[in-house]
Amino acid sequence: MIRKIAVAFCLIAATHLAAAEKPLSLNDLDMQQPTSANAALQKDLETRSSMLKWHQWVGIAAIVPMVGTYVLGTQAQSSADTRNLHMAMGISAAALYFTSASFAIFAPKPDGIKDSGSTKWHRYLSYVHLPLMIAVPILGNMARQQAERGEQTSGAANFHGPAASLLLGTYLISVTVLVFNF
């Protein structure tokens, strides 16, 4: 069921992103300057547009290993092989996530551009899922060490599952608000 939802979500998002092939212009951003008068600004906008497209595509690609990691995590306590696969998928999800985030963080942002609407909500949600993307693997490593010693998960490691749920939820909502422009 989760796999079908993830595939449907990816198809809808890909269709939406494919329709947005046009590069950004100052008019799209409600700026009054003509782009032909400022070549440097236009170059920054083209670079920003390209980087944000990569941010979207890589961010959507991160959903697949993220959901896979989450599903495997529900069974990771039972066997070392499942834990290893869970960890490998988690590393893949983190690599895609941080690659996507770097495109958004390092995209040039000309003066006068302000986040609004769904972009603002996307950014607010990133303030939740970014720190979780750092904390969840740390908590997971603590849980893994306890499981390998044959111990019951305890202490901060108990928060690995709930933190992963919050991470996945806020990440999916963050993608959804941009795909459907709420």
N, C-alpha and C positions, 0 to 999 in steps of 0.2 A: 504494500500500500504506500509506504513512504517513498519507495523507489519510483512509483508511478507519479506521485505528486511532484517529486524532484524533477523528473523528466518533463512533465507538463510545464512546470514553472520555467525550466531552462528554455523550452521551445517558445513559450510566450515572451520571455525576456529577449531571446535572440531575434524574434520577429520584430519586437519593438525597437531594438537597437539597430537592426538592419535598415529600418525606415529613417533613422536619424543619421544619414550619411553626410549631410551638408555640414561644412565647417562653421564654427561660430563666427559671427561678425559683431561689430559694435552695436548695430541695430538690434540684434538678438538680445543684447545685454542692456538695452535702454540707455545707451551712451550717446551723447550728442555729436561727438567728433566724427568727421568723415574719415574712413579708413585709408583712402588714397593719400591723404595729407600726412599720414604718419606711418611710414613703412615699418618702423621698428615695432610699433604697437600691433600692426596687422600680423607681423611675424610671430610676436608673442601669443596672439590669439590663435593662430594656426597651430603653434606648438602646444598650447594649452588644450585645444580641441583634440589633437591627436593623442596627447597623454591621457586625457579624460576618457577617450574611447577605449584605450588600452586598459585603463582602470576599470571600466565597465565590463569588458570582455573577460579579463583575468578574474575579476571579482565574481562574475557568474560562474566561471570555471571552478572557482574555489568551493562552490556549493556542493559539488559532487563528492569530493573527498571529505568535506566537513560532515555531510549527512552520513556517509559511509562510516566515518570514525564514530559518530554518535551511535549509530545502530550497533556497531561492533562493541562499543563500550558497555552496552547492556549485557554482554556475554563475556567480557574480558576477564572477569574474576574466575571463570571456570577453567581456563586452560592457558598455558604459556604461549601456544601458537596463536590463539586469538588475541592475546595481549600484544604479541609482536606485530601482528597485522594491524591492530588498532593503533599502535604507536607509529607504524610506517605511514598509515593513512593520515594520522594526525600531523606528522611532519610534512607530508604533501600539502595538506590543507593550510598549514602555517606558511609554507613557502609561497603558495599562491596568494594567500591573504596579504602577506607583507609585501609581495611584489606589487599587487594591486594598490595597496595603501601608498607605496612609494610613488607610484604614478600620480596619485592625487595630491600628495604632500608636496612633491617637487615640481608640479606643473606651474608655470609662471602665472601669476595672478595680477594683471594690470590694476592700477589704482581705479577706484570707482566701481569695481565689481563687488556686489554684495550678495550673499546667499539669501535666497528667499524661497518660500513655498516648500516643495518637497526636497529641494537641495538642503535647506536649513534643517529639516527633520533628519535627513540622511546624515548630516554632520553631527547633530545632537546624539543620534543613536551610535555613531562611531565612538563617542566619548564613553560609551558603555562597553561596546564589544572590543575595542582596541585593548584596554587594560585586561579584559577577560582573556583575550588571545595570548597575552603574556602569562597570566596567572594559571590558566587551565593546564598547560603542559607541565608547569612546575608542580601543581597539585597532583597531576597524573603520575609524575615521576615518583612522588612520595607514596602514592597508592600502589604503584607497581613494586616499589622496594618492599613495602609491607606484605604484598601478596606473594612475592618471591621468597620471603622469609616464612611464609605460612601463617602470617598473622592476619587477624581481622583488620580491615581498614579503620583507622582511628585518627583523632586529632584533625589537623587542617586537611588531611587527605580526604576526609569525609565530604568536603565541599567540592571535590572534583566533579562529581556528577551534576549537582545543582548548578555549579558555575558553567559547566558545559551546556546545560539546557538553556540557561540565560544567554550564553554566547550565541548559540545557534538561533534562538528565537529573535534576539535583537539584530543579528546579521540578516536573517531572512526578511524581517520587517524593513530593515534599512534598504535592502535591494528592492523590495516590493514598492516602497514609497516612490522610488525613482522610475520603476518600470511602469507603474500605473498612474504616476503624477497626481498623487492625492493632494 
